[in-house]
Amino acid sequence: MNTKITPQLVLQQIAQIQHMERGKLCILRQGPEGPYYNHQSWEEGKNVSRYVPRDHVCAFQEAIAGYEKFQKVIEEYSQIVIQQTRAELAAGFKKKTSHPRSSWPKTKRSNS
């Protein structure tokens, strides 16, 4: 069964993403109670690092996964719209359209 994906379905998938965060989660070091984490991302052309408490690690992982899903779905959406645009343009080029006539009267040119 081949289900056709429409731009509206893709936009619905985007709307279902509740949390997003750019960047990645990194282990700073191992401590006696487990790893210490920081979140690294690019903001305004700079690498920004923030400490992440252990009880927030899962939320950060889900938010980063949400952003990755968003990127994937956006790419899918753009491909669908590009294909539709190309099909519409190709159909438009196949039609012979007459040039619209001007309402201005023609003036004769002199050969001098």
C-alpha positions in Angstrom: 0.0 0.0 0.0 1.6 3.3 -1.2 0.3 6.2 0.9 0.8 9.6 -0.7 2.4 12.0 1.7 0.9 15.5 1.4 2.4 18.8 2.7 -0.5 18.9 5.2 0.4 15.6 6.7 4.0 16.7 7.1 2.9 19.9 8.7 0.8 17.8 11.1 3.9 15.8 12.0 5.8 19.1 12.7 3.0 20.3 15.0 3.3 17.1 17.1 6.8 18.0 18.1 6.5 19.6 21.5 10.1 20.2 22.5 13.2 21.1 20.5 16.8 22.0 21.3 19.7 22.4 19.0 23.1 21.0 19.7 24.3 17.9 21.6 24.7 16.6 25.1 28.2 15.8 26.1 29.7 14.0 29.1 32.1 16.3 30.9 33.5 13.8 33.3 32.6 10.8 35.4 31.9 11.4 39.1 31.2 9.1 42.0 27.4 9.4 41.4 27.7 9.1 37.6 28.5 11.4 34.6 28.3 15.2 34.6 26.8 16.6 31.4 26.8 19.8 29.4 24.8 21.0 26.4 26.7 22.5 23.5 25.1 24.5 20.7 25.9 27.2 18.3 24.2 30.5 19.0 24.9 33.7 17.1 28.0 32.3 15.6 29.5 31.1 18.9 29.7 27.7 20.6 27.7 28.0 23.9 28.0 25.4 26.7 25.6 25.0 29.5 25.8 22.6 32.5 22.9 20.1 32.6 21.8 18.7 35.9 21.3 15.0 36.0 17.6 15.2 36.5 17.3 17.3 33.2 19.4 14.9 31.0 16.4 12.9 29.7 14.5 16.1 28.9 17.5 17.5 26.9 17.8 14.2 25.0 14.2 14.3 24.1 14.4 17.9 23.0 17.5 17.2 20.9 15.7 14.3 19.3 12.7 16.5 18.6 14.9 19.0 16.8 16.5 16.2 14.7 13.0 14.9 13.8 12.0 18.5 12.9 15.0 18.8 10.5 14.1 15.5 8.9 10.5 16.3 8.4 11.3 19.8 7.1 13.5 18.2 4.5 10.7 15.9 3.5 8.3 18.8 3.3 10.7 20.8 1.1 11.1 17.8 -1.3 7.3 17.5 -1.6 6.8 21.2 -2.4 9.7 21.2 -4.8 8.3 18.2 -6.7 4.9 19.9 -6.8 6.4 23.1 -8.0 8.4 21.4 -10.7 5.4 19.5 -11.9 3.3 22.7 -12.1 6.1 24.6 -13.9 6.5 21.7 -16.4 2.8 21.6 -17.0 2.8 25.4 -17.6 5.6 25.2 -20.1 3.8 22.5 -22.1 0.8 24.8 -22.6 1.0 27.1 -25.5 0.0 30.5 -24.4 -0.7 33.3 -26.7 0.9 36.6 -25.9 -1.6 39.1 -24.6 -2.4 41.8 -27.1 -1.7 45.4 -26.1 -4.6 47.9 -26.1 -2.2 50.5 -27.4 -2.4 51.2 -31.1 0.5 50.3 -33.2 2.6 53.1 -34.6 4.3 52.8 -37.9 8.1 53.3 -37.9 9.8 55.3 -40.5 12.6 53.8 -42.5 14.8 57.0 -42.4 
